[in-house]
Amino acid sequence: MGIGKSGENIDKHKLIVKLGEFTLAEKGKVFENYDEEKVKEYMKWDSILIEVNLNLGSDTFECYTCDFTHDYIDINADYRN
């Protein structure tokens, strides 16, 4: 959601989004081998890697953050329901 609302000129057909080793989206749609149960298990880990590849060049950016509160997660997960 944040990628689309960033205001940047992003080509969704070049975009790849991954959580750890699991590809979530590629070429403008949900990845064909996406397995939500495996991703849910991965999300229980203490450390989660989120990779957003725009395929627009060679620059990289790395960011570290902290655990979010339960209220924060509830508010941001609500759009999916």
Summary of the structure (lengths in Angstrom):
residues: 81
radius of gyration: 13.7
end to end distance: 13.9
largest distance: 36.2
contacts: 132
relative contact order: 0.19
helix: 26%
strand: 19%
